[in-house]
């Protein structure tokens, strides 16, 4: 379930994306029309569903939304459903009489000077309304005596990892080549089988070169065009060395995702809409692959997210998982961790120099622990 519905004019979509991204980076899940409307479903019915699913409606108020019939209808529905309404004022614009009826007695957040500076205020209002503890407080870096010797760069990198975590609510899902995958699926994506997973946290983004370089003494990446590019050209063992280091620094227990965790998250968790790729059926909107990438990696977070707000689960770089590669079994399993031993570790997600079919959410391959190339990276779970 989402927590905050964002009401906005289509002309303010770019601001809505920034607001959504900020709240979700701070572990407040959002419902936004541009991402969460189920394709093919009636628009009005989807909007009502979104408002019913959430507790708070944030209205991005501008001259555009002031003239928007859709925004007025969304505010009306929020009023009828007795949702908390938080107007976020982007401009000094006189309210229309219709909106004034609903909003005149609400506490406004005046953000017309610089709305970016008021995003922490919005986050705090939402958090207080939800009665939600700040995840950053709940997962404070546990500083042993030697932590004072960490550099500022290292502390910033570690906090970025923690801030990037999204909680994935556990559930039961069908793993493998489900119906939308069948046409392109290979035998090693079968048989489909039920998997039960507990809650876990996963990073919204791939680990970047900026974060890696702050923690480790070397940057193995081939494409070093910028700090927000994914770190790549990593063996499985090198990923483990990074994870061991940050766990010692933080007192937390980061890991590579299991293959089941990875696929559940890539499919959108309990919000799974049955898409072929992570985030939709149109690959160019959600993934970097051979036909649109110029055969190079790209900065993280440039494509559309999936239902959970995760970026680059399809394409850009392959992602190491913790499991040994093995054939599937048809039996239902709970929190599987893969085979006890093997010769290859699982890779998922496809990459910027592979065909589009490799970016499907059920596609899987295996590589030995020493394998590395410029299109192979990772993300973390907790």
PyMOL commands that set and color helices and strands:
alter all, ss='L'
color gray80, all
select helices_A, chain A and resi 10-25+33-36+43-53+63-66+69-80+97-103+115-130+135-138+145-149+152-163+179-184+187-189+209-215+236-250+259-266+269-271+283-286+356-359
alter helices_A, ss='H'
color red, helices_A
select strands_A, chain A and resi 4-7+30-31+56-61+84-89+109-110+165-168+171-175+193-197+200-203+318-324+333-334+345-348+364-367+376-377
alter strands_A, ss='S'
color yellow, strands_A
deselect
rebuild
show_as cartoon
